[in-house]
């Protein structure tokens, strides 16, 4: 295949993803009815559910299942002295096409009139953890090593936001600041590298498209002594997906914070390993990893081959015919309601014929479609269709919960 055709195929793939996201309620252009605003996007019903599943998976692995991690949700606007100490006021610059430099932080004001304080929307979530380091130590008395974790919005006045939700001006981060002794940083750097790769597989990223880049001197952030970028083969090129940085003691030292080892009665400034993942880039990379087209009998069936625990909808319930009250009643009360109460992420779909419903749910990434038909009324079985294979089987209504649980796990 020629380079031109390959590029065209990749462009077509992005167009398909963007179109699917709007058509199926994943992602919309922000304030679209007024022409939109570059770098800002809104998540629709299924996109929000999808992003929440990613965040829940991350939080479960890196916070809830661990004994050494403390969650936090810091404010978006800090005292501006935070950004002076962190080096962002002088070091967080972007260069325009005409060579001029400007700070990428969004400015705002706190207060009114002449007494108003110039402040900034946070460009990263990390500082919210650093400035709460002492609060966390005083409240929980953790021993080194330990970490702080946060999921939240960050804002950067990007010169050229582009490539859909890849590069935005408002985005969401999942970050950890892991505090270690200086002599242990290499050990924990490798540990977190392995943990990040493990989570990428857990959520279903196409690992053949994931690559590690050792970021060289001059290209790392001002606080980093070592950084690995986990890059992904997007249709628009191999770009950064996640990052792993060794921030040394830069932040705690600049904020004049230290740690007292209560067992050894010594005062030290811990060093920091920072695994950083973006929610929006995770959404895009997973959509690209999951997007599949099956050609059968001259027809193309696009679907999202998402893992059940990540998919926005676990199963969809349909009455075979929506103009038959007995089918609708059974489907609603004996199938949909119990499954909805158990799993939450269950859809009711009676729009169009069964074939159209299957195609719609395939594009949403729904692993199972459950259909109540006339046989159900006599034998209490339903048809369960598998998204990936298209195969169907009859399952007893009383066995549906366990059937789905087994496949989710």
C-alpha positions in Angstrom: 0.0 0.0 0.0 1.4 3.4 -0.9 2.2 6.0 1.7 -0.6 8.2 0.3 -3.2 5.5 0.7 -1.9 4.7 4.2 -2.3 8.3 5.2 -5.8 8.4 3.7 -6.8 5.3 5.7 -5.6 6.9 8.9 -7.4 10.1 8.2 -10.5 8.1 7.5 -10.2 6.3 10.8 -10.1 9.5 12.7 -13.1 10.7 10.8 -14.9 7.5 11.6 -14.1 7.9 15.3 -15.1 11.5 15.5 -18.4 10.7 13.6 -19.1 7.7 15.9 -18.5 9.8 19.0 -21.1 12.4 18.0 -23.6 10.0 16.5 -23.6 7.7 19.5 -23.4 10.3 22.3 -19.7 10.0 23.3 -18.1 13.4 22.6 -19.5 16.7 21.3 -17.8 19.9 20.3 -18.1 22.3 23.2 -20.7 25.1 22.7 -21.3 23.7 19.2 -24.5 25.6 18.5 -22.5 28.8 18.7 -19.7 27.6 16.4 -17.7 25.9 19.2 -14.4 26.9 20.8 -11.1 25.3 19.8 -9.7 22.9 22.5 -13.0 22.4 24.4 -15.2 19.3 24.2 -18.3 18.0 26.1 -18.8 14.4 27.0 -22.3 13.0 26.2 -24.1 10.2 28.1 -22.0 7.3 26.8 -18.7 9.2 26.7 -19.2 10.2 30.3 -19.9 6.6 31.3 -16.9 5.4 29.3 -14.5 8.0 30.9 -15.9 7.2 34.4 -15.2 3.5 33.8 -11.6 4.3 32.9 -11.2 6.5 36.0 -12.8 3.9 38.2 -10.5 1.2 36.9 -7.5 3.5 37.6 -8.7 4.5 41.1 -9.4 0.8 42.0 -5.9 -0.3 40.9 -3.8 2.5 42.1 -5.7 3.7 45.2 -8.4 1.4 46.6 -6.4 -1.8 46.3 -3.3 -0.4 47.9 -2.3 0.4 51.5 0.2 3.2 50.7 -2.0 5.6 48.7 -4.0 8.6 49.8 -6.6 10.3 47.6 -7.2 14.0 47.4 -9.3 16.4 45.4 -7.6 19.8 45.5 -9.0 23.1 44.3 -8.5 24.4 40.7 -7.4 27.8 41.7 -4.5 28.2 44.2 -2.7 31.1 45.8 -0.5 32.3 43.0 2.6 31.9 45.2 2.2 28.1 44.5 3.0 28.6 40.8 5.9 30.9 41.6 7.4 28.3 43.9 6.8 25.5 41.4 8.5 27.4 38.6 5.4 27.6 36.4 5.3 31.4 36.3 8.7 31.6 34.8 9.2 28.2 33.2 5.8 27.2 31.8 6.2 28.9 28.4 5.0 28.1 25.0 6.5 29.7 21.8 4.3 31.2 19.1 5.1 30.8 15.4 6.6 34.3 15.3 9.1 33.4 18.1 7.3 35.1 20.9 6.9 33.4 24.3 3.9 33.4 26.5 2.8 31.6 29.6 0.3 28.8 28.9 -1.5 29.2 32.2 -5.0 30.7 32.0 -5.2 33.9 34.1 -8.2 34.8 36.2 -9.0 37.2 39.1 -9.9 36.5 42.7 -11.8 39.3 44.2 -13.0 42.6 42.7 -11.6 46.1 41.8 -8.1 47.2 42.7 -7.9 44.5 45.4 -8.4 41.7 42.9 -5.7 39.0 43.0 -4.2 37.7 39.8 -4.5 33.9 39.9 -4.3 31.0 37.4 -6.4 28.0 36.6 -4.1 25.0 37.5 -2.1 23.7 34.5 -1.6 20.3 36.3 -3.0 18.5 39.3 0.4 17.7 40.8 0.8 20.9 42.8 -2.5 20.3 44.6 -0.9 17.2 46.0 2.4 18.8 46.9 0.9 21.7 48.8 -1.2 19.2 50.8 1.8 16.9 51.5 2.1 18.2 55.1 -1.7 17.9 55.7 -1.7 14.3 54.5 1.4 13.4 56.7 -0.1 15.1 59.8 -3.5 13.4 59.2 -2.4 9.9 58.4 1.3 9.6 59.5 2.3 7.4 56.5 5.7 5.8 56.3 7.9 6.1 53.2 7.3 5.1 50.5 3.7 6.4 50.1 1.8 8.2 47.5 -1.0 10.7 46.9 -3.4 10.3 44.0 -5.8 12.7 42.3 -8.1 12.8 39.3 -9.1 16.2 38.1 -9.3 18.9 35.5 -6.3 21.0 34.3 -6.2 23.9 31.9 -3.5 25.0 29.4 -3.8 27.8 26.9 -2.5 25.7 24.1 -1.3 27.6 21.0 -2.8 25.1 18.6 -5.2 22.6 20.1 -5.8 19.8 17.6 -6.6 16.2 16.8 -10.0 16.0 18.5 -9.6 15.3 22.2 -5.9 14.6 22.0 -4.7 18.1 22.6 -7.2 20.3 24.5 -7.2 23.5 26.6 -9.3 21.8 29.2 -8.5 18.2 30.1 -8.6 15.7 32.9 -5.6 14.0 34.5 -5.1 10.9 36.7 -1.9 11.5 38.6 0.2 10.0 41.4 3.0 11.6 43.4 4.9 8.8 45.0 7.3 9.8 47.8 10.5 7.8 48.3 13.9 8.1 49.8 16.4 9.6 47.3 18.5 6.4 47.2 15.4 4.3 46.2 14.2 6.4 43.2 15.4 4.0 40.5 13.8 1.0 42.1 10.4 2.7 42.3 10.7 4.3 38.9 10.9 0.8 37.4 8.2 -0.4 39.7 5.8 2.3 38.5 6.8 1.7 34.9 5.7 -1.9 35.2 2.4 -0.9 37.0 1.5 1.5 34.3 2.1 -1.0 31.6 0.0 -3.6 33.5 -3.0 -1.1 33.8 -2.8 -0.3 30.1 -3.3 -4.0 29.3 -6.1 -4.2 31.9 -8.2 -1.6 30.2 -7.7 -3.0 26.7 -5.2 -0.7 25.0 -3.7 -2.2 21.8 -0.2 -2.8 23.3 1.3 -3.2 19.8 0.7 0.5 19.4 2.3 1.4 22.7 6.0 2.5 22.7 8.4 3.8 25.4 10.5 6.9 24.7 13.3 7.9 27.0 13.1 11.7 27.0 16.4 13.3 26.5 18.1 16.3 28.2 16.6 19.5 27.1 13.3 18.0 26.3 12.2 17.1 29.8 10.1 19.3 32.0 12.0 21.7 34.2 11.4 19.6 37.3 12.4 16.2 35.9 15.7 14.3 36.0 14.3 11.3 34.1 11.1 10.9 32.1 9.7 8.1 30.0 6.9 8.9 27.6 4.5 6.1 26.8 3.6 6.9 23.2 0.7 5.5 21.1 0.4 5.1 17.4 -2.5 7.5 16.7 -3.7 8.0 13.1 -2.0 11.4 13.2 1.4 10.0 14.3 3.2 8.5 17.3 2.4 10.8 20.2 2.6 10.9 24.0 -0.1 9.0 25.8 1.2 8.9 29.4 4.3 10.0 31.2 6.5 8.7 34.1 8.7 11.3 35.6 11.3 11.4 38.4 10.7 14.9 39.8 13.6 14.5 42.4 12.9 16.7 45.5 12.3 19.8 43.3 8.7 20.5 44.4 8.9 19.7 48.1 12.1 21.7 48.4 10.7 24.7 46.6 7.6 24.6 48.8 9.9 24.3 51.8 8.3 21.0 52.9 10.0 18.0 54.6 9.2 14.7 56.2 10.2 13.4 59.6 10.8 9.7 59.8 9.2 8.9 63.2 11.0 5.6 63.6 14.5 7.0 62.8 13.8 10.5 64.1 15.4 12.1 61.1 14.2 14.9 58.8 14.4 14.3 55.1 13.0 15.8 51.9 11.5 12.9 50.0 12.0 12.5 46.2 9.1 11.9 43.9 8.1 9.5 41.2 5.1 10.7 39.1 3.0 8.4 37.0 0.7 10.7 34.9 -2.2 9.6 32.7 -4.7 11.6 30.8 -8.4 10.7 30.8 -9.1 12.2 27.4 -6.1 10.6 25.7 -7.1 7.3 27.3 -10.6 7.6 25.8 -9.2 8.3 22.4 -6.6 5.6 22.5 -9.1 3.0 23.7 -11.6 4.0 21.0 -8.9 3.5 18.4 -7.8 0.3 20.0 -11.3 -1.1 20.1 -12.7 0.1 16.7 -13.2 -2.9 14.5 -14.9 -3.4 11.1 -16.3 -6.8 10.0 -17.2 -7.3 6.4 -19.8 -10.0 5.8 -22.0 -10.5 2.7 -20.7 -7.2 1.3 -21.8 -5.2 4.3 -19.5 -3.6 6.8 -20.3 -3.9 10.5 -18.4 -1.4 12.7 -18.2 -2.1 16.4 -16.2 -1.2 19.5 -14.5 -4.3 20.9 -14.3 -2.9 24.4 -13.8 -5.0 27.5 -17.1 -5.4 29.4 -15.7 -3.6 32.5 -14.8 -0.6 30.4 -17.7 -0.5 28.0 -20.2 2.3 28.7 -23.1 -0.2 28.5 -22.8 -3.8 29.8 -26.0 -5.0 28.2 -29.0 -3.7 26.3 -32.5 -5.1 26.8 -35.1 -5.1 24.0 -38.6 -6.4 23.5 -38.8 -8.1 20.1 -41.7 -5.9 19.1 -42.4 -2.7 21.0 -46.1 -2.7 19.9 -46.8 -5.9 21.9 -47.6 -4.8 25.5 -47.0 -8.3 26.9 -43.4 -8.3 25.6 -42.7 -4.8 26.7 -44.1 -5.5 30.2 -42.0 -8.7 30.6 -38.8 -7.1 29.2 -39.2 -4.0 31.4 -40.2 -5.6 34.8 -38.5 -9.0 34.7 -35.3 -8.3 32.7 -34.4 -4.7 32.4 -35.3 -3.5 36.0 -33.4 -6.3 37.8 -30.4 -5.9 35.6 -30.4 -2.2 35.9 -30.5 -2.4 39.7 -27.6 -4.9 39.7 -25.3 -3.4 37.1 -26.4 0.2 36.5 -24.9 0.3 33.0 -27.9 -1.3 31.3 -29.7 0.2 28.3 -33.3 -0.1 27.2 -33.5 -0.1 23.4 -36.7 -0.5 21.5 -36.0 1.9 18.6 -36.1 0.4 15.1 -36.0 -3.3 14.2 -33.7 -5.8 16.0 -31.0 -5.6 13.3 -30.8 -1.8 13.7 -30.7 -2.1 17.5 -27.8 -4.6 17.2 -25.8 -2.3 15.0 -26.4 0.7 17.3 -25.3 -1.2 20.4 -22.3 -2.6 18.5 -21.1 1.0 17.8 -21.6 1.8 21.5 -19.5 -1.2 22.4 -22.2 -3.1 24.3 -21.0 -6.6 24.8 -24.5 -8.3 25.1 -27.9 -7.6 23.7 -30.8 -9.4 25.4 -34.1 -9.8 23.5 -37.4 -10.8 25.0 -39.6 -12.7 22.4 -42.8 -14.7 22.5 -40.9 -17.9 23.6 -39.9 -16.0 26.7 -43.5 -15.7 27.8 -43.7 -19.5 27.9 -40.3 -20.7 29.0 -38.7 -17.7 30.8 -35.7 -17.7 28.5 -34.3 -14.8 26.4 -31.9 -14.5 23.5 -28.5 -13.2 24.4 -26.4 -12.0 21.5 -22.6 -11.6 21.7 -21.2 -8.4 20.2 -18.0 -9.8 18.9 -19.1 -13.1 17.4 -22.7 -12.3 16.6 -23.6 -15.7 18.1 -26.9 -16.1 20.0 -27.9 -18.4 22.8 -31.0 -18.9 25.0 -30.5 -18.1 28.7 -32.9 -18.5 31.5 -33.9 -15.1 32.9 -33.0 -16.2 36.4 -29.4 -17.0 35.2 -28.8 -13.6 33.5 -27.1 -11.9 36.4 -24.5 -14.7 36.9 -24.1 -15.1 33.1 -23.1 -11.4 32.8 -21.0 -11.3 36.0 -18.9 -14.2 34.8 -18.2 -12.5 31.6 -17.4 -9.1 33.2 -14.8 -10.7 35.4 
